[in-house]
Amino acid sequence: MSTVLIIGAGGVGSVVAHKCAQVPDVFSTIWLASRTKTKCDAIAAQIERPIQTAQVDADNVPELVALIQRVKPDLLINVALPYQDLHIMDACLETGTAYLDTANYEPTDVAKFEYKWQWAYHDRFSEKGLMALLGSGFDPGVTSVFTMYIKKHYLDEVHYLDIIDCNAGNHGQPFATNFNPEINIREVTAKGRFWENGEWKETMPLSIHEPFTMPEELGTLNIYLMYHEELESLVRHVPELKRARFWMSFSDNYLKHLEVLQNVGMTRIDPVAYNGQEIIPLQFLKALLPDPGSLGPLTKGKTCIGCRVTGVKNGEPKTYYIYNICSHEACYAEVKSQAISYTTGVPAMIGAKMMLEGKWTGQGVFNMEQMDPDPFMEDLNNFGLPWQVVEL
């Protein structure tokens, strides 16, 4: 019986609240807080169990500390913006609270995935006897657990890894992002980066692509090489990796709109002067685009996210593909969300469950691949994200 405090009331925060409410023997008391309390209240109204709500500015450490001291959670689940990770970790340290997030810290002034800022908290969390679990979403998160599950049960060593994130769904909008537009566009317009033969190699944004045929007759999509944060932690914790890459699918329509927006400067993250004040073009664009939370009832089709893992078993080369397929319509029927938020929110709940049940323990800052994959994999099947393994 535990109290959990969820920070963030966007699409993912809504899913986390719904899924925690489904496990009352673990999450006996649930608090949901964000800058806009009415968003929390709207989510709480969808859930049959009582959910406590609060207002908090996640950039304000004293406000966070005051809320944590009032709630006294056993664990804080951070599904706010990546820019706010360090503030929330500071508040957890000050109050002696365990921490979990779904995406690594990003500075506001540069689009850059890097774990160094959060890894630097390891000793402080360790000294306080606290655990911080980073990246308990799908990618990052499940993709790292998938990799370690294959290594534990199918391979002696993992040499080549391709993480492949495909969305075969359609929301019918001229242009919209399936999660926070600001984070999505920063991520997509950044340079690609992959690990090969002991070093990082960079590519121009979306310059490398190839077709990928999804399983279960979902069709073929173009996937584009990008950089994603789990690559950094996986090459650190799976030292035998010779190459690790991340791929994501995009429609031609999405890419054309993105190209035009880049060409006219709407994806810039530096301030520009307008009518006597400074604005960030990308933040202004975010205000104009559809709220990802509004796409749930509109989105049809399925996502397919998985890992293609090549290595050796008893000296013989082997390749396996481990994946999940998730239906947008089924997610909306269950928790009023499309599959992108669902596939991030469910693993956040499961990671929290692992910590609160004592199945995943530690003192310091940890990535998902450092934990035993088996209980997490079991709960993916139990809570809406069933997976398959096929040998290629």
C-alpha positions as CSV (number, residue, x, y, z in Angstrom):
1,M,0.0,0.0,0.0
2,S,1.8,3.1,-1.2
3,T,1.2,6.8,-2.0
4,V,2.3,8.0,-5.4
5,L,2.6,11.6,-6.7
6,I,2.3,12.1,-10.5
7,I,3.7,15.4,-11.8
8,G,2.3,16.3,-15.2
9,A,-1.3,16.2,-16.5
10,G,-0.7,15.8,-20.3
11,G,-1.6,12.7,-22.3
12,V,1.0,10.5,-20.6
13,G,0.1,11.8,-17.1
14,S,-3.5,10.9,-17.8
15,V,-2.6,7.3,-18.8
16,V,-0.3,6.9,-15.7
17,A,-3.2,8.0,-13.4
18,H,-5.6,5.6,-15.1
19,K,-3.2,2.7,-14.9
20,C,-2.1,3.3,-11.3
21,A,-5.8,3.4,-10.4
22,Q,-6.2,-0.1,-11.8
23,V,-3.7,-1.5,-9.2
24,P,-5.1,-0.4,-5.8
25,D,-3.1,-3.0,-3.9
26,V,0.1,-1.2,-4.9
27,F,-1.1,2.4,-5.5
28,S,-3.4,2.9,-2.5
29,T,-3.3,6.7,-2.8
30,I,-2.8,8.7,-6.0
31,W,-2.0,12.4,-6.3
32,L,-1.9,14.2,-9.7
33,A,-0.4,17.6,-9.9
34,S,0.4,20.1,-12.7
35,R,0.7,23.8,-13.4
36,T,-3.0,23.7,-14.4
37,K,-5.1,22.1,-11.7
38,T,-8.2,22.0,-13.9
39,K,-6.4,19.5,-16.2
40,C,-5.8,17.3,-13.2
41,D,-9.4,17.6,-12.1
42,A,-10.6,16.6,-15.6
43,I,-8.5,13.4,-15.5
44,A,-9.6,12.6,-12.0
45,A,-13.2,12.9,-13.1
46,Q,-12.7,10.1,-15.7
47,I,-11.4,7.6,-13.0
48,E,-13.8,5.7,-10.7
49,R,-11.3,5.7,-7.8
50,P,-10.7,8.9,-5.9
51,I,-7.7,10.8,-7.2
52,Q,-6.3,13.7,-5.3
53,T,-5.2,16.8,-7.3
54,A,-3.0,19.8,-6.8
55,Q,-1.4,22.7,-8.5
56,V,2.3,23.0,-8.7
57,D,4.9,24.7,-10.9
58,A,7.5,22.0,-11.7
59,D,10.1,24.7,-12.3
60,N,9.8,25.9,-8.8
61,V,11.7,23.7,-6.3
62,P,10.3,25.2,-3.1
63,E,6.7,24.7,-4.5
64,L,7.6,21.1,-5.3
65,V,9.1,20.5,-1.9
66,A,6.0,22.0,-0.2
67,L,3.7,19.7,-2.2
68,I,5.8,16.6,-1.6
69,Q,6.0,17.4,2.2
70,R,2.2,17.7,2.2
71,V,1.5,14.5,0.2
72,K,4.3,12.4,1.6
73,P,4.6,10.1,-1.4
74,D,6.5,6.8,-1.4
75,L,7.4,7.6,-5.0
76,L,7.2,10.6,-7.4
77,I,6.5,9.8,-11.1
78,N,7.7,12.7,-13.3
79,V,5.8,13.0,-16.6
80,A,6.3,16.7,-16.9
81,L,8.5,18.3,-19.5
82,P,12.1,17.1,-19.8
83,Y,13.4,20.6,-19.0
84,Q,12.0,20.1,-15.5
85,D,13.7,16.8,-14.6
86,L,16.5,18.4,-12.6
87,H,14.2,20.6,-10.6
88,I,12.0,17.7,-9.7
89,M,15.1,15.5,-8.8
90,D,16.3,18.4,-6.5
91,A,12.9,18.4,-4.7
92,C,13.1,14.6,-4.3
93,L,16.5,14.8,-2.8
94,E,15.4,17.6,-0.4
95,T,12.4,15.5,0.8
96,G,13.9,12.0,0.7
97,T,11.6,10.8,-2.1
98,A,12.2,8.1,-4.7
99,Y,12.0,9.3,-8.3
100,L,11.0,7.9,-11.7
101,D,10.7,9.6,-15.1
102,T,10.1,8.7,-18.7
103,A,12.5,11.0,-20.6
104,N,16.0,12.4,-19.9
105,Y,16.7,16.0,-19.1
106,E,17.1,18.5,-21.9
107,P,18.2,22.1,-21.6
108,T,15.8,24.6,-22.9
109,D,18.2,26.4,-25.2
110,V,19.6,23.4,-27.1
111,A,17.9,20.3,-28.5
112,K,20.2,17.7,-27.0
113,F,19.7,14.3,-25.5
114,E,22.3,13.5,-22.9
115,Y,22.2,11.7,-19.6
116,K,25.3,13.4,-18.0
117,W,23.1,15.9,-16.0
118,Q,21.0,13.2,-14.4
119,W,23.8,10.6,-14.0
120,A,25.6,13.3,-12.0
121,Y,22.9,12.9,-9.3
122,H,23.9,9.3,-8.7
123,D,26.1,9.9,-5.6
124,R,23.6,12.3,-4.0
125,F,20.7,9.8,-4.4
126,S,22.9,7.0,-3.2
127,E,24.0,8.9,-0.1
128,K,20.4,9.4,0.9
129,G,19.5,5.8,0.3
130,L,17.1,6.7,-2.6
131,M,16.5,5.2,-6.0
132,A,16.0,7.2,-9.1
133,L,14.8,5.3,-12.2
134,L,15.4,7.1,-15.6
135,G,13.4,6.6,-18.8
136,S,10.6,4.3,-17.8
137,G,8.5,4.9,-20.9
138,F,8.5,2.8,-24.1
139,D,11.4,4.3,-26.0
140,P,13.4,4.9,-23.8
141,G,12.2,2.2,-21.4
142,V,10.6,-0.9,-22.8
143,T,13.1,-0.9,-25.7
144,S,16.0,-1.2,-23.2
145,V,14.1,-4.0,-21.3
146,F,13.4,-5.8,-24.6
147,T,17.1,-5.7,-25.3
148,M,18.1,-7.1,-22.0
149,Y,15.4,-9.8,-22.1
150,I,16.8,-11.0,-25.4
151,K,20.3,-11.0,-24.0
152,K,19.2,-12.8,-20.8
153,H,17.2,-15.6,-22.6
154,Y,18.3,-15.8,-26.2
155,L,21.8,-14.6,-26.7
156,D,25.2,-14.8,-25.0
157,E,26.2,-11.4,-26.4
158,V,24.4,-8.6,-28.2
159,H,26.4,-7.1,-31.1
160,Y,23.9,-5.2,-33.2
161,L,20.7,-3.4,-32.1
162,D,18.1,-1.5,-34.1
163,I,15.3,0.1,-32.2
164,I,12.4,0.6,-34.6
165,D,9.4,2.8,-33.7
166,C,6.6,2.7,-36.2
167,N,3.2,4.4,-36.0
168,A,0.8,3.0,-38.6
169,G,-2.0,5.1,-37.2
170,N,-3.8,8.1,-38.7
171,H,-5.4,11.0,-36.8
172,G,-6.8,12.7,-40.0
173,Q,-5.3,16.1,-39.1
174,P,-3.3,18.1,-41.7
175,F,-0.4,18.3,-39.3
176,A,-0.2,17.3,-35.6
177,T,2.3,15.5,-33.3
178,N,1.4,12.5,-31.3
179,F,3.1,13.8,-28.2
180,N,4.2,17.3,-26.9
181,P,4.8,19.3,-30.2
182,E,7.8,21.2,-28.8
183,I,9.6,18.0,-27.7
184,N,8.6,16.1,-30.8
185,I,9.9,18.7,-33.3
186,R,13.1,19.3,-31.3
187,E,13.7,15.6,-31.4
188,V,13.0,15.1,-35.1
189,T,14.9,18.1,-36.4
190,A,18.1,17.2,-34.5
191,K,21.0,15.5,-36.2
192,G,21.0,11.7,-36.3
193,R,23.5,9.8,-34.2
194,F,24.4,6.2,-33.8
195,W,27.1,4.0,-32.2
196,E,29.4,2.0,-34.3
197,N,32.7,0.3,-33.5
198,G,33.3,2.2,-30.3
199,E,32.4,5.7,-31.4
200,W,29.5,7.9,-32.1
201,K,28.7,8.9,-35.7
202,E,26.5,11.8,-36.8
203,T,24.2,12.2,-39.7
204,M,22.2,15.1,-41.0
205,P,18.6,15.1,-39.8
206,L,16.5,12.4,-41.4
207,S,19.1,11.9,-44.1
208,I,19.2,8.1,-43.8
209,H,16.0,6.0,-44.3
210,E,14.9,2.6,-45.4
211,P,11.6,0.7,-45.8
212,F,10.5,-1.5,-42.9
213,T,7.8,-4.2,-43.2
214,M,6.0,-4.5,-39.9
215,P,4.7,-7.8,-38.6
216,E,1.1,-9.0,-38.5
217,E,0.3,-7.5,-41.9
218,L,0.5,-3.9,-40.8
219,G,2.3,-2.9,-44.0
220,T,5.5,-1.2,-44.9
221,L,6.6,2.2,-43.8
222,N,9.7,4.4,-44.3
223,I,11.8,4.5,-41.2
224,Y,14.4,7.3,-40.6
225,L,17.6,7.1,-38.5
226,M,17.5,9.4,-35.5
227,Y,19.2,9.8,-32.2
228,H,17.4,8.7,-29.0
229,E,18.6,8.7,-25.4
230,E,18.4,5.0,-24.7
231,L,21.3,4.5,-27.1
232,E,23.6,6.4,-24.8
233,S,22.8,4.3,-21.8
234,L,22.6,1.0,-23.6
235,V,26.1,1.3,-25.1
236,R,27.3,2.0,-21.6
237,H,25.7,-1.0,-20.0
238,V,26.0,-3.4,-22.9
239,P,29.7,-2.9,-23.6
240,E,29.9,-5.6,-26.3
241,L,27.6,-3.7,-28.7
242,K,29.3,-3.1,-32.0
243,R,26.4,-1.0,-33.4
244,A,23.3,0.6,-32.0
245,R,20.8,2.6,-34.0
246,F,17.3,4.1,-33.5
247,W,14.7,4.4,-36.3
248,M,11.3,6.1,-36.4
249,S,8.6,6.2,-39.1
250,F,7.2,9.4,-40.6
251,S,4.6,9.9,-43.2
252,D,5.4,12.0,-46.3
253,N,2.7,14.5,-45.2
254,Y,4.4,15.0,-41.8
255,L,7.8,15.5,-43.3
256,K,6.6,18.0,-46.0
257,H,4.9,20.1,-43.3
258,L,7.9,19.9,-41.1
259,E,10.2,21.0,-44.0
260,V,8.0,24.1,-44.7
261,L,7.9,25.0,-41.0
262,Q,11.7,24.7,-40.8
263,N,12.2,26.8,-43.9
264,V,10.1,29.7,-42.5
265,G,11.8,29.5,-39.1
266,M,8.9,28.2,-37.0
267,T,10.9,25.4,-35.5
268,R,13.6,27.7,-34.0
269,I,14.2,27.4,-30.3
270,D,16.1,30.7,-29.9
271,P,14.2,33.9,-29.0
272,V,13.1,36.3,-31.7
273,A,11.8,39.9,-31.2
274,Y,8.1,40.4,-32.0
275,N,6.1,43.5,-31.2
276,G,8.5,44.6,-28.5
277,Q,8.7,41.2,-26.8
278,E,10.7,38.0,-27.2
279,I,9.0,34.8,-28.3
280,I,10.3,31.3,-29.1
281,P,8.9,30.3,-32.5
282,L,8.6,26.7,-31.6
283,Q,6.7,27.4,-28.5
284,F,4.3,29.7,-30.5
285,L,3.9,26.9,-33.0
286,K,3.0,24.5,-30.2
287,A,0.2,26.8,-29.1
288,L,-1.3,26.6,-32.7
289,L,-1.0,22.9,-33.2
290,P,-3.6,20.4,-32.0
291,D,-3.2,19.3,-28.4
292,P,-1.9,15.6,-28.6
293,G,-4.5,14.9,-25.8
294,S,-7.2,15.8,-28.3
295,L,-6.2,13.2,-30.8
296,G,-7.4,10.1,-28.9
297,P,-10.9,9.9,-30.4
298,L,-9.6,10.7,-33.9
299,T,-6.7,8.3,-34.2
300,K,-7.2,4.9,-35.9
301,G,-4.7,2.1,-36.6
302,K,-1.8,0.7,-34.6
303,T,1.7,1.3,-33.4
304,C,4.5,-1.2,-33.7
305,I,7.6,-0.7,-31.6
306,G,10.4,-3.2,-31.1
307,C,14.0,-4.2,-31.2
308,R,15.9,-6.1,-33.9
309,V,18.7,-7.7,-31.9
310,T,21.7,-9.6,-33.4
311,G,24.3,-11.5,-31.5
312,V,25.7,-14.9,-30.8
313,K,24.5,-18.0,-28.9
314,N,26.9,-20.8,-28.3
315,G,29.1,-19.2,-30.9
316,E,26.4,-19.1,-33.6
317,P,25.0,-15.9,-35.0
318,K,21.3,-15.3,-34.2
319,T,18.9,-12.4,-34.9
320,Y,15.6,-11.9,-33.0
321,Y,12.9,-9.3,-33.3
322,I,10.9,-8.5,-30.2
323,Y,8.0,-6.1,-30.5
324,N,4.6,-4.8,-29.2
325,I,1.7,-3.8,-31.4
326,C,-0.8,-1.4,-29.8
327,S,-4.2,-0.3,-31.1
328,H,-5.1,3.4,-30.9
329,E,-8.8,2.6,-30.7
330,A,-8.3,0.1,-27.9
331,C,-6.3,2.6,-25.9
332,Y,-9.0,5.2,-26.2
333,A,-11.7,2.8,-25.2
334,E,-9.7,1.9,-22.1
335,V,-8.2,5.2,-20.9
336,K,-9.3,7.9,-23.3
337,S,-5.9,8.1,-24.9
338,Q,-4.2,7.4,-28.2
339,A,-1.5,4.7,-28.3
340,I,1.5,7.1,-28.2
341,S,0.6,8.3,-24.7
342,Y,-0.5,4.8,-23.7
343,T,2.8,3.1,-24.7
344,T,4.6,5.7,-22.5
345,G,2.2,5.8,-19.6
346,V,1.8,2.1,-19.0
347,P,5.6,1.4,-18.6
348,A,5.8,4.4,-16.2
349,M,3.2,2.7,-14.0
350,I,4.9,-0.7,-14.3
351,G,8.3,0.8,-13.5
352,A,6.8,2.4,-10.4
353,K,5.1,-0.9,-9.5
354,M,8.5,-2.6,-9.7
355,M,10.0,-0.1,-7.3
356,L,7.2,-0.1,-4.8
357,E,7.0,-3.9,-4.7
358,G,10.7,-4.1,-4.1
359,K,11.3,-6.1,-7.4
360,W,13.6,-3.3,-8.6
361,T,15.8,-1.8,-5.9
362,G,19.0,0.2,-5.6
363,Q,20.5,3.4,-4.2
364,G,21.5,6.0,-6.8
365,V,20.4,6.7,-10.4
366,F,19.6,3.8,-12.7
367,N,18.6,3.1,-16.3
368,M,16.1,0.5,-17.2
369,E,18.6,-2.0,-18.6
370,Q,20.3,-2.3,-15.2
371,M,17.3,-4.0,-13.8
372,D,16.0,-7.6,-14.1
373,P,13.8,-7.6,-17.2
374,D,11.6,-10.6,-16.3
375,P,9.1,-9.1,-13.8
376,F,8.7,-6.0,-16.0
377,M,8.1,-8.1,-19.1
378,E,5.5,-10.2,-17.2
379,D,3.6,-7.0,-16.3
380,L,3.7,-5.7,-19.9
381,N,1.5,-8.7,-20.8
382,N,-0.7,-8.1,-17.7
383,F,-1.4,-4.4,-18.2
384,G,-2.0,-3.9,-21.9
385,L,1.3,-4.1,-23.8
386,P,1.7,-7.7,-24.9
387,W,4.9,-8.6,-26.8
388,Q,6.2,-11.2,-29.2
389,V,9.6,-12.6,-30.0
390,V,10.4,-14.0,-33.5
391,E,13.7,-15.4,-34.8
392,L,14.7,-13.8,-38.1
